[in-house]
Amino acid sequence: MRMIWIICNESIAEDLMDQVLDRDAVEGYTVWRDVLGKDNKGDKTHWGNAVFPGKNWAFMVFGGPDTLEGVTERLKLFRKQPYVKQAGLKAFLQSADEVA
């Protein structure tokens, strides 16, 4: 089994769900809202305050290779949209072993 972590600005989170995650064979995913993040390389720090406004959402998606390949391809297309580039999005793929 594999897992994708996706972290994005709250302004694009619902579009990400509609365009990327609520498709094909994605059976479900976990969402953490109001996630804070520090960006030491750019301008994507979100502390939810007046100096660094906004927050992020984090998504955890599990699935087999075919399912996550579809998610990965849709993420690449989604990320090309100008408003997504401006808002910020990161995704990481890793192996996951179910233990219970």
N, C-alpha and C positions, 0 to 999 in steps of 0.2 A: 504494500500500500504506500501511497505517496501523500504528501501534504503540501499545500501552498499557503504561505502567509502573505496577505495583502494588506498594506497600510496605505491609506489615502486620506486626503483632506475631506472633511465632512461635507463640503460643497459638492463633491462628485460621488459620494457614497451610494446614494440611491440610484444614480445612473449606472454605476458599476454593478449593482445588484441586477438591474433590469437588463443591461446589455451583455453582461459577462456571466453572472452566476445563476440566474434564473432561467437557464437554457438546458437543452439536451438532457444528459444523464446525470447532472449534478443533483444528488439526492438531498443534500442539505449542507449547511455551513453554520459556523458560529460567528457571531459578531460582538465586538466590544465597541461601544460608542464612547465618545468623550475621552479619547486617548490623547495624552499629551506627548509631544515629541520635540526634541532639540536637534537642529540641523546646524552643524559647525562648518559646513561647506557652502551653503547657499542662503536662501531666504525663506525656507520652509519651516522655521520654528513656530510651533503652535502651543502656547501656554494657556490659552483661553483668557488672556487679560488684555489691557489696553495697549501695552507695548508689543506683545506677540499674540494678536487675536486669532481666534479659530481653534478648532480641535481636529483630531483625526479619528478615523474609525479603523479598527483592525479586524480582518476576516481570517478565519482558519477553515480551509476546505480540504476534505479528505476524499480520496478516490483512487481508482485503478488508473493504469497508464492511459487508457483511451479517454476516460473522462477528463483527466487533468491535462491531457494534450489539447483537448478542445478548449478548456478554460485558458490555457496558456496562449493559444492562438487568438482567442477573443480579447485577452488582455493586451496583446501586442497591437491589435487594431484599435482598441479603446484608448490606449496610451498615446497614439498618434494624433488624437484630436487636440487642437490648440488649447481649449479650456482645461483639458486634463493635464497637459504639460504644465500649464500655469499653476494649477492647483497643487499638483504633486501626487505621485503614486510610486510605490515600491512593491515588488513582489519577490518572494523567495521560495524555491522548491526544495523539499527535503524528503528523505525516506521516513516512514513512520511504521512502527510495529504495534499492532493492537495487542494489548496485554490482558484485557478483561472484557 
